[in-house]
Amino acid sequence: MPRRIFAILALLFACGIVCAAPAVGASEVSHARIVRLSYTQGDVQLRADGGSGWQRAIVNTPLREGMTLATGDGRAEVEFENGLTAWMASNTLVEFPQLVLEDGAKRTQITVTQGTATFYVKPGRGDLLEVEAGQLLVRAPEKARFRVDVFGDGASVSVLRGGLDVEVHGATQRVNSRNTLVFRSGASGEATLAANPSADAWDHWVSDRSNDVEEARDDTAAYLRAPVGYGMEDLSYYGGWVSLPGYGYGWQPFGVGAGWSPFFNGYWGGYGAFGPAWISYEPWGWLPYHYGGWIYSPRYGWVWAPGNFNTWSPATVAWVRTPGGALGWVPRGPRESATGTPASLGRGVITAMPMGVPGRSRNTILPAGENSGVRVVGDWKNDAELVRWARQAQPAVRTPAQGAPASLQAAHRMPAGPAPRIATAGSLSGRVVRYEPPAISGGTAYGRGSGAGSGSATSGGAARSSASASSGTHSGSAATSSGGSHGKP
């Protein structure tokens, strides 16, 4: 009998090993990808997860799988973590049905339902981009820049650089640089290949914007080497670098006063399993709020220290509870855990009292210290209220439903036309106005409720600010009091 029991146990144990073992050759797929709305101008709106409600889209909004962007009389730019960039002209509707990681490779599917969009792609190993434009399915297996137009009676794809594979009704055709493939949904349903039309105002705008961003990224690369590409240009536009002992170079925004604090000018958005994500009204507020961490230097004030680029963070903060039970947050350093007591706790606790986290309520800074009775929540999953809010935030945001932009609704009735070019975007105009955050006096102030005004989310970052780029010395800035920020090494 013991021998029989032993045999049964051995069989069960062996079965358990087989059942627990991962399937050989199975792909590891993750939907944990976030991309960035990096520029808006004019009427740009966002719809989350197929919901019927539209909301105003502002710069630095994290975009995830299932979301839809629409431009009315406006334009937008989306930056992906691997350098892929998409530009949307006016009266354009773009969906993001798939943003996944498959065995570490980035798989991206984008649908252009109508309008004009231009793409730049430089795929890494295993990366795949598919763009569905009307009856055309575009695949970009190599470095390329291309434009798609979806109009009343068909669609076209123009290759500006590199080469593409374009599928039309199951047949794949190679389209190389300086060629346009046009498909008309008439009786013949044929695709024709011809030389690219002459560049129009939209092409010139994209080229100017792209060149300016690339130049700013090169400036930042003198200080920062990061595996992600999005947001690096902002560090050149809106701030300068200082030397932090023990950390190397740190970054500080121009024009911030002694009372300014990171994670103050903005609001929290709920992103389900990602948790509460910080959406900054500051135009540079992407990399410094989702990677690395913030350090308070007696010499410079608040400085962002780069790091932790392997994982996108909804916000590099530690959540806390005040003695009165209010929920608050504190910036944490790049080497601090989410659950430990943040070194900057003595600088104060930021909270949205009395409204709490949901919505775009006013923020304030409460004095706090190590022995003030503040309890560190740490990770957002440790607080039942935060967990509940993260699950309900997206439906709550969509409650005041509004229709798509009026100009977009009109574009749905876009007439058929002989030309594949329909964009009406103007040329690049003006310079970026240097961002001036509100001063914080006495430890209490309020964040911008709408993000409007000089350097707001709507101004995005269209071109280099000559005032910001040429000097790190600004009246009232923390950097000025200590000699300003460094130039190139």
C-alpha positions, 0 to 999 in steps of 0.5 A, a space after each residue: 500500500 505505501 508503495 502504491 501511494 508513493 506511485 500515485 503521489 509521484 504521478 501527481 507531482 510529475 503532472 503538476 510540473 507538466 501543467 505548470 510549465 509554460 507552453 514551449 514557443 508561446 508568445 508573451 503578449 502584454 498590453 502595457 504600452 503607453 504613448 504620448 500626445 506630444 503636441 496639439 493646436 486648435 480643436 483636438 479631442 479624445 475618446 477613451 476605449 470606444 466610449 461615446 463621450 469626447 473630451 478636450 485632449 491636452 499635451 502630455 495625455 497618456 494614450 493607450 490601446 483602444 483610444 481615439 484622437 480627432 482633430 477638427 480645425 486643428 492638428 496633433 502629434 503623437 510620440 511613441 516610446 520607440 521613436 515612431 511619430 504620427 502627425 495628424 492634420 485637420 479633420 482627421 480621425 485616428 484610432 489605436 486598436 493595438 499597442 502591445 509588446 510581443 516577446 519584447 517587440 513593439 507591435 502597433 496598429 493604427 487606423 486612419 478613418 478619415 483625413 490626413 496623417 504622416 508617419 515616421 518609423 524607425 523600427 527596432 528588432 521585431 517591431 511592426 507598424 500597420 496603418 489601416 487607411 481606408 482600403 489600404 493596409 500599410 506595413 512599414 518593415 524598415 525606416 520610412 516616412 510616409 503620408 496617408 490620405 483617406 478621402 471621400 471615394 478612396 485613399 492614398 499612401 505617399 512614401 516620402 522616404 524608405 519603402 512600404 508594403 501596401 496591401 489592397 484586397 489581399 494583394 501586396 504591392 511594394 511602394 518605394 520612396 517618391 511614389 504614391 499609391 492611390 486606390 479609388 473605390 469606384 466600379 473598377 476598384 483599382 490601385 494606381 502607382 504614380 510619382 508623388 504630388 508636389 509637397 503642400 503646406 502640410 508636408 512643409 509643416 511636418 518637415 519643419 516640426 520634425 527637424 526642430 524636434 530632432 535638433 532639440 533631441 540632439 541637444 538633450 542627448 549631450 546630457 542624457 542617453 535613454 532607450 526612449 525617445 519621446 519627450 526628450 526634445 522638451 528638456 531642450 526647449 524648457 530647461 537646462 542641466 545642472 551637476 548633481 553630486 552622486 547623480 551626474 547631470 540633473 534637469 531643471 525647468 526654466 523660470 521656476 521660483 523657490 516655492 515651486 514643486 513638481 507634481 503640482 500643476 496638473 491633475 490625475 487621470 485614471 488608467 485602470 491597471 496602470 493606476 492614477 497617472 499624472 497629466 501635467 499642464 506644464 508642456 515639458 511634463 512627460 519624461 520628468 514625471 514618468 521616469 527617474 525622480 525628483 531631488 530637492 537640492 539646497 543649491 538648486 531647488 527641485 531637480 529631476 534626476 534621470 533614470 528607471 527608463 525600463 518601465 513607464 511609471 504613471 507618476 514617480 510619487 509616494 502616496 500618503 495620508 495626512 493625520 486628518 485622513 486626506 490623500 496626498 502625494 510627495 515627489 520621490 527620488 530615482 533611487 527610492 521605492 514607492 513604498 518607502 518614506 520619501 526623502 522630500 517629505 519635509 518639503 510638504 504634501 501635495 493634495 487636492 483637498 477637499 475634492 480628493 484625487 478625482 477631477 481637476 480640482 485645485 491642488 495645494 501644498 500642506 506643510 509636513 515632516 517626518 514626525 507630523 503624523 503623515 502615513 506613507 501609503 506608498 504604492 497606489 494599490 495599498 489604498 482602497 480609495 485609490 484602487 476604487 477611483 482608478 477603476 471608475 475614473 475613465 467612466 467618470 471622465 466620460 460622463 459629461 458626454 459631448 459630440 465629436 468636433 463640429 468640423 469633424 462631423 462635417 468632414 464625415 460628409 467629405 465629398 469625393 475629389 480627384 486629388 489625393 491631397 486634402 489637408 489644409 494645414 498652414 505653415 509653421 508659425 511663431 515661436 514657443 512662448 517660455 512657460 511661466 509656472 505660477 509662484 507658490 507663496 507660503 507653501 500654498 497655491 493652486 494649479 492651473 485649472 485649464 492649462 490655458 495661457 502662455 506655454 500651456 498644453 495647447 501651445 505644445 512646443 512647435 519650435 525652439 524658444 529662442 529665449 529659453 534655448 539661449 539662456 538659463 538665467 531667468 528672473 526668479 528662477 531657482 537656477 538663477 540664484 545658484 549661477 544658472 544651468 550649464 551649457 553643453 559639456 
